[in-house]
């Protein structure tokens, strides 16, 4: 299986995409949906069919919008499949041709509920996505903040950490309905076990990174606090990884402690930061 992972990663240039295919191969997921650049479609088809998998390809292209603050975007717009403008296709992958084709059709119908179920997502998370799609799709199509509003405790299961997916590290391919979601955490644990069997080294890296506290913002990027220690309502940290530089980056660079406040707010130095576009998340 490690050979398959290496082959997929070399082609996709993405660990999380490759792992989503591995989960299907391992029988842990009924169907997967990944996005592939149009020039890579022939190679992708060849690799997946050689693995004995069935695929279906969307009848439209997606052009991703750029998000330089995060280095990753959930937002895109649809192009005709014959458009001269370069884009990406959705590739639906399953051991069953019927499942792959059905996923494609459900996507075309915008049937988020049925599509989410065939992709193996928890019912609660499928409903959450469908309920929030009308509003969030008009913005960045990012469901982290709505999920946070549904979350109740301060420390979340690291298996539900989708906040650092821009670094190609995640155990989930869906947005959890809350960061406390038990069913999502179960999927994350299951997927981590698959990774552990294939590559203990990759598993160790994923777990270490996913346990890092994260500052997630709409306008200043994403910050991962490394070598962090939580003590009551304070987080001490050594270094941090940032997706962008700006005011918050400078504050974090000049301080090594964060005070956690209510409603996902926090303070760095003497500066209090809160609001709907900022969040402090702790995982463990």
N, C-alpha and C positions, 0 to 999 in steps of 0.2 A: 504493500500500500504506500510506503514511503516513495517508491519509484513513481507511482501515479501522482502523488502530491507534488513531487519535484517537476514532473513533466507539465502538469497543469499550471503550476506557479510560473514556470518559465514562459509559458504561452500567454497566460492572462496578466502576468505582472501584478498579481494580487493574491495574497494569502487567503483572505476571507472568501473571495470568489471560488478559489480552488477548494477550500474546505467545504463550501456549500455543495459542491459536486461530490466530494468524498462522503458526505453524510448520506447522499442518495445511494452511492455505491455500496455503503456499509449497511443499507437498509434502515437507517435511522430517520430518513426524511422521504416522504412520498414523491415530492416534486420540488425542483429548485428553479429559481428564475434569476439569471444573471444578465448584466448588460455588457455587450461586446461591440467593439468598434467594427464598422462595416468591412474594413480591409482584413480583419481577423476572422471573419465568419467562415471562410473555407477551411482554414486551419483548425478552428474550433470544432466544426462539424466532424472533421477527420479524426481528431483526438477523441472526442466523446463517443463517436460511433465505434471506434476501435476498442473502447472500454466496454462496449456492449450496451450503451445507453441510447435511449430514444430521445430525439429532440424535435422541437417545433420552433419556428422563428417568427417573430412579430411581422405583421404586414405594414408596419410603419417604422420610422426611425425616430430616435430621441437625440436632441442636441442638448447637452448639459450646459446649464448656466454656470458661469465662473463665480467663485466665492474666494477671493484672495485672502480674506481674513482667516478662513478656516482651512483652506487648501482642499476643500471637499464640498460638493454641493449635492443636495437631495432634489434640487429643482431642475426641471428641463422642459423643453417644449417639443411638440410633435412635428415631424416632417413627413412628407410623402416618401414612401420607400424608394421611389424613382427620382427623388430630388437630387440635383447636382451638388447640393450642399452636403458636406461630410457630416455623418452622424453615427449613432450606435443603434443596434437592434437588441431587443429582449430575446434571450434564448431560454426556452423552457425545457427542463431536463428531467427525465424520469426513467425508471426501468420499464414503464408502461407507455407505449405510444399514445394510448387513450388519455392518460393523465397529462402528458405534455401538450397534446392538441387541445384538450379541454381547458387547460390553464391559459393558453393563447386566446381562445375564444372568450373566456371570462374576462380577460384583460380588455379585449376589444369592446366588450359590453359595459365596461366600467363596473362590473359586479364585484366590488371589493370584498364583500362577505364571503361569497363562494370561492373567489380566488385565494383569499387568505386561508381558508380551510384546506384547499387542495395543496397549498404550499406548507401545510403542517403547523400553522400558527395557532396559538390558543384562542378559543372563542372570544374571551374577554378582550384580548388585544385586537382581534379582527373588528369587533364592534367599536372599540375605542378609535381605531384608525378611520373606520367608515364615518363615525359621528363627527370627527374633527376634520376630515378631508375637505369639506366645503370651505371652511375658513382658512386652514393652514395651506392649502394648495394655492391660494391667492398670494401667500407670503413666500416663505422659503421652503415650504413643504417639509418642515422640520418639526417633529412631534415631541422633542425633549421637554420643552416647557409645559405643554399640556399634560405630559406624563408626570412631571414634577408636582403639578397641582393636585394630582390624584394620590400622591405619595405621602405617607404619614410619619415615618420614622426618620431619624437623622442618618443612620448608617444603613446603606443598602447592600444587598447581595452583589458581590462583584460580578457574578454571572450575568447580571442585568445591565452591566455598564456598556451602553452604546455611545457614550459621550466621546470616546476616542476612536470612533470608526474612521475618522479622517486619517488616522495613522495605520489603517488597514489592520486593526486589532479589534475583534469583537467575537463573541460566542453566539450572537443572535443575528438573524437576517431580517428581523422585524422590530418595530418599536413596541416595547412593552407598554401595557396600559398604565402601569405605575412602576416605579423602580422597586416596589415591594412585591411585584407580581410573582407568586409562587410557581405558577405554571411556566412562566418564562424562565425562571431560575432553574427549574427542572430540565428544561431544554438546554440551557447553558451548561449545566453539569454533565448532561448526557454528551453534549458535543465536546466538552473538555476531556471526557474519558476517551472519546474517539481519537482526539489529538494526542493524548498521552500514550496510547497504544502505538501510534504511528511515529511520533517524535517527542520523547520526553523533554528535549531541549526547547522545542517550540511551545509545548504546554507550559513549561516553567516561565518562559518569557511572557506569554499571554497572561498567566495568573498574576505575575509580578506587576505588570503594567496596569491590568484591570483593577488592581487593589489600590492604585494611587488615587488620592483625592483629585477632583477635577473642578476647575472654575470654568463654567460654560457661559458664554456671552453671545449676544446677537451682533454686537457692533465692534468688539475688541478682540475677538478670536477665542481660542480655547487654550487653557493652561493646565498642564499635568504636573502636580507637585510630587517630586521624588524624594525618597528617604524621609518620608513624612511620619510624624508621630502625633497621635491624637490624645489629648489630655483634657477631659471634660469638654469645654467649649473652645479649646485652642488647638491649633494645628501648627506644629513646628516643621519646617521643611529645609532640605539642603539645597538642591538644585530644582529647576523646573524646565519643562519643555513647553515652548509657546508656538502657536501657529501664526502669530503676528506680533509686531512691536507697536507700542503706544504708551498711553498713560498708565494702564494697569500693568503692563510689562515692566515699566520703570519702578512702580511701587513694589512689585514682587521682588525685583532685583535688589532693591535697597532695604528690604526687610526679610526676615526669615520666620515670621510668625503671623498667623491669621486668627482673628477672633470670629467665631461663628455666631451669627445673630439669628433672630427668628425669621421665618418665611424665606429661607434660603439666602438671606442677606449675610454680609460679613464685613469685617474691617481689616484694613492693611495699614500698619502704622497708625496714624491718627485719622485716616480717611475711611469713612463709612460708605459702603457700596451696597445698594439694594435697588429693587425695582423689578419689573417684569422681564427685563432683558438681561438680567444677571442671575447666576445661580452658583452656589457652592455645594458640591456633592461629595459625600464621603462613602467609600465602598470598603467592604471587608468580608 
